[in-house]
């Protein structure tokens, strides 16, 4: 399902000038990433911006970086010498307004004159509700930045990684055997009843309160995976919920799926997700 972003996004497609021309793939388009400066665009939210600045300075390792304002971005976005990291708001087709915010990385260039949808999207990760974020986005920010960097490096190596997106990492759940998976109670949908817990939550799968789950992330607990869901604060027809499982210490993305929110399927991990995760271990 395509989403429309107020500040982003379009999935790049391969083009060729002629049958004899060299195919310009996404891997080729971003092969200069480590050589170019990435501009970290502040959002205007002082609390989140300070957290982002602190974590970027501590964690960003794959390219030179500088910070800039939204006004600077508007001036520089057509410059091919820069990549940009910024907060974008995403709106799916049937939503009346954007429901989610993402951390997006875009490549600068002349196409930006046509709007941000025309810019090359390197990667976007959902991070919080567009309205009334719950604060977990700050707790998971260090892990998200590492996930972004790992994905970019892999995308520079193979087009299958560049085009496959974050959904490819769901296969990593098969590598979680012997690890503890902490599901925050607020990340579980109404489908996850006591009966479901009794059947599936074993071999290291545990439902815990959100504070306990978040503490595992902040303390970088080894051999521990923590749930993180992102959904609109007030979901409407056409809204989606993203579900992630992230390593508390290695910051590896072990699971990444989304589903459309409806009367039948609410926010959080569904029974289908729990079954898929449990049977993959």
C-alpha distance (Angstrom), angle and dihedral (degrees) to the residues before:
residue distance angle dihedral
X1 . . .
X2 3.76 . .
X3 3.77 118.9 .
X4 3.77 124.6 -154.9
X5 3.79 115.6 -141.1
X6 3.75 125.8 -156.2
X7 3.81 90.5 -143.1
X8 3.81 101.1 20.6
X9 3.30 162.9 3.2
X10 3.75 149.6 103.2
X11 3.78 126.8 140.6
X12 3.78 107.5 -125.1
X13 3.81 117.2 -121.4
X14 3.78 127.3 -156.4
X15 3.79 116.0 -101.9
X16 3.77 133.3 -174.2
X17 3.76 127.2 -164.2
X18 3.79 90.5 -145.7
X19 3.78 141.6 -15.7
X20 3.79 88.2 -88.4
X21 3.81 96.1 46.2
X22 3.78 121.3 103.5
X23 3.79 112.6 -100.4
X24 3.81 108.9 -113.0
X25 3.76 104.4 -146.6
X26 3.78 128.7 -175.6
X27 3.81 89.3 -104.8
X28 3.81 89.1 58.5
X29 3.80 92.8 44.7
X30 3.79 93.2 56.7
X31 3.81 98.6 36.5
X32 3.83 89.2 107.4
X33 3.80 93.7 56.4
X34 3.80 96.5 109.9
X35 3.81 91.4 47.9
X36 3.80 95.8 52.6
X37 3.79 130.3 71.4
X38 3.77 117.4 -110.2
X39 3.79 114.4 -143.8
X40 3.80 112.9 -143.6
X41 3.80 104.0 -146.8
X42 3.80 115.1 -148.8
X43 3.79 114.8 -136.6
X44 3.79 101.5 -148.4
X45 3.81 92.5 -108.9
X46 3.79 99.1 118.0
X47 3.82 96.1 -159.1
X48 3.80 95.9 48.7
X49 3.81 93.2 39.5
X50 3.79 91.6 55.3
X51 3.81 91.3 49.0
X52 3.79 90.3 48.5
X53 3.81 92.5 49.2
X54 3.80 92.2 49.0
X55 3.79 94.3 48.6
X56 3.81 94.9 44.0
X57 3.79 90.6 52.0
X58 3.81 90.1 49.4
X59 3.80 99.7 40.6
X60 3.81 114.9 21.5
X61 3.79 107.4 105.9
X62 3.81 111.4 148.1
X63 3.81 101.9 73.0
X64 3.81 143.0 6.3
X65 3.81 112.9 -82.4
X66 3.78 139.9 -163.8
X67 3.80 132.6 179.6
X68 3.79 123.4 -120.9
X69 3.79 141.4 168.7
X70 3.80 128.1 -110.8
X71 3.82 87.9 -103.6
X72 3.80 89.9 55.1
X73 3.81 89.4 49.2
X74 3.79 91.6 54.8
X75 3.81 89.0 53.9
X76 3.81 96.7 43.9
X77 3.81 103.9 35.0
X78 3.82 94.2 97.6
X79 3.80 92.4 54.2
X80 3.82 112.7 105.7
X81 3.80 90.0 -155.6
X82 3.80 91.5 75.5
X83 3.77 141.8 63.7
X84 3.79 118.7 -161.9
X85 3.80 135.5 -145.4
X86 3.77 113.5 -161.3
X87 3.78 143.6 149.6
X88 3.80 112.1 -100.8
X89 3.78 132.1 -176.0
X90 3.79 118.6 -131.9
X91 3.78 128.0 -150.4
X92 3.80 122.7 -171.8
X93 3.77 120.1 -144.1
X94 3.80 98.7 -96.4
X95 3.79 97.2 38.7
X96 3.79 118.3 104.1
X97 3.81 92.3 -145.7
X98 3.81 138.6 6.0
X99 3.78 111.1 -70.0
X100 3.81 103.2 -178.3
X101 3.78 140.1 42.6
X102 3.81 122.7 -143.0
X103 3.76 137.3 -168.7
X104 3.81 101.0 -124.6
X105 3.79 131.2 -172.3
X106 3.82 114.9 -155.2
X107 3.76 134.0 178.5
X108 3.78 118.0 -123.9
X109 3.80 121.1 -126.1
X110 3.80 146.0 123.1
X111 3.82 91.0 -72.7
X112 3.80 87.9 75.3
X113 3.82 87.5 76.6
X114 3.81 86.3 73.3
X115 3.78 92.2 53.2
X116 3.76 136.2 -80.2
X117 3.78 92.4 -77.1
X118 3.80 86.7 69.2
X119 3.81 93.7 56.7
X120 3.79 119.9 98.1
X121 3.79 109.8 -99.6
X122 3.79 110.4 -146.4
X123 3.81 94.5 -176.0
X124 3.81 140.7 -32.6
X125 3.79 127.5 -159.0
X126 3.82 122.3 -166.2
X127 3.78 108.3 -124.7
X128 3.81 111.8 164.5
X129 3.78 148.9 -7.8
X130 3.79 112.0 -77.3
X131 3.79 87.2 -130.3
X132 3.79 125.0 42.8
X133 3.83 102.0 -2.7
X134 3.80 111.2 -153.6
X135 3.82 97.2 -135.9
X136 3.80 97.7 -109.8
X137 3.81 88.5 106.6
X138 3.82 88.7 74.3
X139 3.81 92.9 48.6
X140 3.81 91.7 51.9
X141 3.82 95.7 39.1
X142 3.85 95.6 98.2
X143 3.81 90.1 52.7
X144 3.80 92.6 45.4
X145 3.81 91.3 53.3
X146 3.80 90.6 51.7
X147 3.81 91.1 47.6
X148 3.81 89.8 51.8
X149 3.79 92.1 51.3
X150 3.79 94.4 45.9
X151 3.79 90.9 50.2
X152 3.80 93.1 49.1
X153 3.80 92.1 51.0
X154 3.81 91.4 49.0
X155 3.82 90.9 46.2
X156 3.80 89.8 55.0
X157 3.80 88.7 55.8
X158 3.81 101.5 46.8
X159 3.79 135.4 15.7
X160 3.79 90.4 -142.0
X161 3.79 87.1 67.0
X162 3.80 93.7 43.7
X163 3.80 94.7 51.6
X164 3.79 98.9 30.7
X165 3.77 93.8 66.7
X166 3.77 128.2 -162.6
X167 3.79 92.8 -44.7
X168 3.80 88.0 78.4
X169 3.79 89.7 70.1
X170 3.80 92.6 66.9
X171 3.81 85.8 86.3
X172 3.81 87.8 67.1
X173 3.80 88.9 77.5
X174 3.80 87.3 82.2
X175 3.81 87.0 66.8
X176 3.81 93.3 58.1
X177 3.81 97.5 84.6
X178 3.79 109.1 130.4
X179 3.81 92.7 21.7
X180 3.79 127.3 108.9
X181 3.82 115.9 -119.1
X182 3.80 114.4 -155.6
X183 3.80 114.6 -161.4
X184 3.81 111.9 -163.5
X185 3.79 109.0 -132.9
X186 3.80 91.6 -123.9
X187 3.81 89.6 55.9
X188 3.81 93.5 61.7
X189 3.80 120.8 89.8
X190 3.80 123.9 -134.3
X191 3.81 87.8 -97.3
X192 3.79 89.7 73.1
X193 3.79 98.5 85.7
X194 3.80 128.5 168.1
X195 3.80 87.6 -93.9
X196 3.80 91.0 55.8
X197 3.79 90.6 47.3
X198 3.79 90.9 52.5
X199 3.81 92.6 49.8
X200 3.79 102.2 41.3
X201 3.80 109.7 20.2
X202 3.78 101.9 87.9
X203 3.80 137.2 97.6
X204 3.80 91.7 54.1
X205 3.82 99.6 -38.5
X206 3.81 108.8 127.8
X207 3.80 137.5 173.3
X208 3.80 110.5 -142.1
X209 3.78 138.6 165.0
X210 3.77 115.1 -82.5
X211 3.81 94.6 -111.0
X212 3.82 90.6 57.2
X213 3.80 91.6 49.4
X214 3.79 93.0 47.7
X215 3.80 91.9 47.5
X216 3.81 88.7 58.8
X217 3.82 88.5 58.6
X218 3.80 95.9 45.8
X219 3.82 91.6 47.1
X220 3.83 93.6 44.7
X221 3.79 93.2 -130.1
X222 3.82 111.4 -159.2
X223 3.82 121.6 -121.5
X224 3.81 89.1 14.3
X225 3.80 130.3 122.8
X226 3.81 122.6 -165.6
X227 3.80 131.7 -159.0
X228 3.80 122.8 -121.6
X229 3.79 124.6 -179.9
X230 3.79 128.7 -173.9
X231 3.80 120.6 -162.6
X232 3.81 137.4 146.6
X233 3.78 114.7 -81.8
X234 3.82 89.1 -126.6
X235 3.79 107.0 24.7
X236 3.79 118.5 -153.9
X237 3.79 136.6 -178.9
X238 3.79 107.8 -51.9
X239 3.82 96.0 22.0
X240 3.79 120.9 133.9
X241 3.78 135.8 -149.2
X242 3.82 121.0 -145.4
X243 3.80 119.6 -150.9
X244 3.79 124.0 -161.8
X245 3.79 137.9 176.3
X246 3.81 112.3 -157.2
X247 3.79 131.1 -174.1
X248 3.80 110.2 -113.7
X249 3.81 93.8 -146.6
X250 3.81 106.4 19.2
X251 3.85 93.9 39.1
X252 3.78 88.6 -140.4
X253 3.81 118.8 157.4
X254 3.80 105.1 -124.2
X255 3.80 99.6 170.6
X256 3.81 135.2 16.9
X257 3.80 124.7 171.3
X258 3.77 138.6 138.2
X259 3.80 135.5 -155.0
X260 3.77 136.1 -169.3
X261 3.79 112.2 -103.0
X262 3.81 113.4 -125.7
X263 3.80 141.5 149.6
X264 3.79 87.8 -82.6
X265 3.80 99.0 41.1
X266 3.78 116.9 42.3
X267 3.78 131.8 -178.7
X268 3.78 120.7 -54.4
X269 3.78 139.1 34.7
X270 3.80 110.9 -23.8
X271 3.80 128.1 -145.1
X272 3.81 86.9 -102.2
X273 3.82 90.0 58.6
X274 3.79 94.0 47.2
X275 3.80 91.7 49.1
X276 3.80 91.4 48.1
X277 3.80 92.2 49.1
X278 3.80 96.0 44.2
X279 3.80 94.8 48.2
X280 3.82 92.5 46.7
X281 3.82 93.4 60.6
